[in-house]
Amino acid sequence: MKTALTIVFILICIATIVLVLMQEAKDNGLGSLAGSPAGETYWSKNKGRDKKVLLTTICIILFLGLALLISSKLMN
């Protein structure tokens, strides 16, 4: 059982890393001082971002839960 949970834990770790790397920065640095181009609004820039943030949050919650479960004395 512990081996199976460890494999799932590793897969969740990899998924979390990939999801974090796929996310774009919240700002454009100094380029945002001049204003954004006319076609880009707040809603168009953040349209696909909500799903990535939700998936990242779910992965982190699973990561913490499995880390506590694997390290607990119940699994030994």
Order of alpha helices (4+ residues) and beta strands (2+ residues): alpha-alpha-alpha
